[in-house]
Amino acid sequence: MNGTATLNQAISDEQRKFLSKVYLQMFTALVVTAAAAYFTASSETMIRLIYGSYLAYVFVVAELVLVITLSAAINKLSPSVALILFYVYALVNGVTLSSIFLLYSVRSITRVFIASALMFLAMSAYGMFTKTDLGKYVRFFGMALIGIIGVSVMNMILGSSLIDWGISILGVGLFAGLTAYHTQHLLRVSADANGSDFYKKHAIYGSLRLYLDFINIFVKLLRLFGRRK
């Protein structure tokens, strides 16, 4: 209670506005993704159109282009354009994630989503309250991410379920850690936050980072604990 009170007293109104905007934008993106995934999976026409052709690969490439563009050009874009690109990315990601409804039961997806949300909230709260400087682990996070991507690409050829399990377990730990780090980083950035375009765009980029952390936690937990149809 004392720690919470101290934190609340230390956070200014501008910080609250900044952090509230970050989480609201992230939540909105998740809603867009969930709606797009459910709508796509519920439409036989969409399923045949996407998974009956090479269109699925087009969406995957579009995802990569959007997230790279948004990350690399965030400082050059206006806040409104950056936010639109973020939500477009969330929409496209929802279409590609629609396959989970074909592989897993809705009940299983719902349970894993709730578990992912609880884990995300716990790690975000840890990042908010911990006195440990999580920035010292950035190099480790980066190496772990590169390693996971490399092994994932290799396993696309090998097709080993054991390696896939290992990747998922490590991935959950990695993105849980990144959630805490990104939260702590945003808390520090918010200390100087104001209503300028610079901080509006920083809030969007922060929302994107947390969104990606959550999605990765969810997908990897689903691979580990999801009940297939």
N, C-alpha and C positions, 0 to 999 in steps of 0.2 A: 504493500500500500504506500509506504513512504517513497519507494523508488518511482512508483507511478505518479505520485503527487509532485515529486521533484521534476520529473520529466515534463509533466504538463505545465509546470510553472516556467520551465526553461524554454519551452517552445512558444515562439511568437505567433501572432495571428497570420502573418505571411507564411510562416512555416506550415501551419495547419492547412492553409489554403493550397499551398504547393503539394503537400503530401496527400491531401484529400483529392486533388485533381489527378495525381498519379494513380491512385487506387481506383478512382471512378472510371478513368479511361481504360485501365486494365480490365476492370469488371465488365465494362461495355463491350470491349473486344472479345472477352470470353463468351458473352451472350451472343454476339454476332457469329462467332465460331460454332457454338452449340446449335444455334438455329440453322445455320447453313449445312452443318453435318446432318442434322435430323431431317431437314427438308430434302436434301439430296438422297439420303438413304431411303426415304419414304416414297420416292418417285421412281417407278420402274423405268420410265423414259430416261431420266437422268443417269440411272445406274447403267443402262445399256449404252448410253451415249458416252459416258466417261470410261467405264471399265471394259466396254466392248471394243475399244479402239485405243489409239495412242494418246488420246486426250488427257488421260491421267498423268502422263509424263509432261505434258504441256503445263498442267497446273503445278506440278512439282517445280519445274523450271521457273514458272511465274512467281512462285513463292520465294525462291532463292533470289531472283532479280529484285523483287520488292523489298525484301529485308536487307539486302546488300545496299540498295539505293537509299533506303531510309537511314541506315546506319552511317553510310559514307557521306551523304549529302545533307544530313540533318541541319547543319549550320547555314547551308545555302538556301534551304526551303523556308517558306513562310510557315508560321504555326498551323494555319488552316490546311495548307497543302500536306504538311507532314502528318497531321491528324487523319486526313482523308486516306493517305497512303497506308497508315497504320490499320485503319478499319478495313480497307480493301484487302490488305494482307491477311487480316483475321478472317475475312470472308472466304478468300481462296484457301486458306488453311483449313477452314471448316469443310470445304468441298473435298479436300484430300483426306481429311480425317473421317469422312462419312463411311469409309470401309470398316471402321470398328463396329458399326451397327450390323454389318454383314457377318462379322466374325464372332462377336460377343453378344450375350443377352443384354437387354436394356437394364434389367435388374443388376447385373454384374457391373455394367458401365456406371450406373448410378452409385453403387457402393464404392467403387474405386474412385469416382469423382469426389465423393464426400471425404474419403480417406486422404486424397490428394489435397483437398482444400484445408483439412485439419493440419496436415504436415506443413503446407505452405504457410498457414497462419502462425504455426508454432515457430518455424524458422524465421519468419519475418519479424515476429515479436522478439526473438532472440537477437536478431540484428539490431533491433531498435533499442534494446535495453542493455546488451552486453557492454562491458568496459574493455573487452579485448579488441585490439585493432585487427580486424579481419583482412585488412589490406595486405598484410604480410603473407597471406596465403594466395594472393593473386597469381603468382608464378606457378604455384602448384595446380591451381584451378585450370590455368591455361594449358599446362602440359597434360593434365588428365583429360581435358576436353579433346585435345589433338589426338591423344592415344585412343580414346573411345571412338572418335570418328574414323581413325585409321583401321582399327580392329573391325568396326562395323562394315567398312568397305570390303575388307578382306573376307568377312563372313558372308557377304553377298555371294561370293564364289564358293566358299566351303559349305555354307548352309548348315552349320552346326547349331543344334538347339542348346547345347551346353554352353557354347560361347555366347549365344544370344542371352541366356540367363545371366551369365557373368556380366555382360555389357549392361543389362538392365539394372542389376544390383548396384554396380559401380555408378551408373548414371543417376539413380535415385539419390545416392550419397552426394554426388557432385553437384547436382542441381539444387539439392536442399542447402548445401553449403553456399552456392551462388545466390540463392534467395536471401540468406542472411547477410552476405557481403553486399549485394546490391541495395538492400534495405538500409544498411548502415551508411553506405555511400550517399544515398538519396537524403538521408537525415542530415548528413554533414553539408551537402550542397544546399539544402533548404535553409541553412543558417543565414545565408545572404540572399535568399529568394525575394524577388519583388515581382511586379506585374509586367516586366519587360518581356519582349519576344524571346530573348535568350533563355530565360527561365521557363517560359511556356514550352519551348522546344526541348529543353532539358527534361521537363516533366513528361513529355511524350516519349522521349527516348528511354526514360526510366520506366515508363509503363510498358514499353515494348520488351525491355529486359526482364521485368517481372512476369510478364505474360509468357515469354519463352521459357522461363524457369518453371512456371506452373504447368504448361503444356507438356514439357519434357518429363516432369515428375509423374503426371497423369498417365502418359503413354507408357512409360517404363513400369509403373505399378500395374497397369492393365496387362502388360505382357507377363508379369510375374504372377498376378493373382486373378486375372480375369477368367471367367468361365466361358469357354467357347461353346458355340451352338452345336 
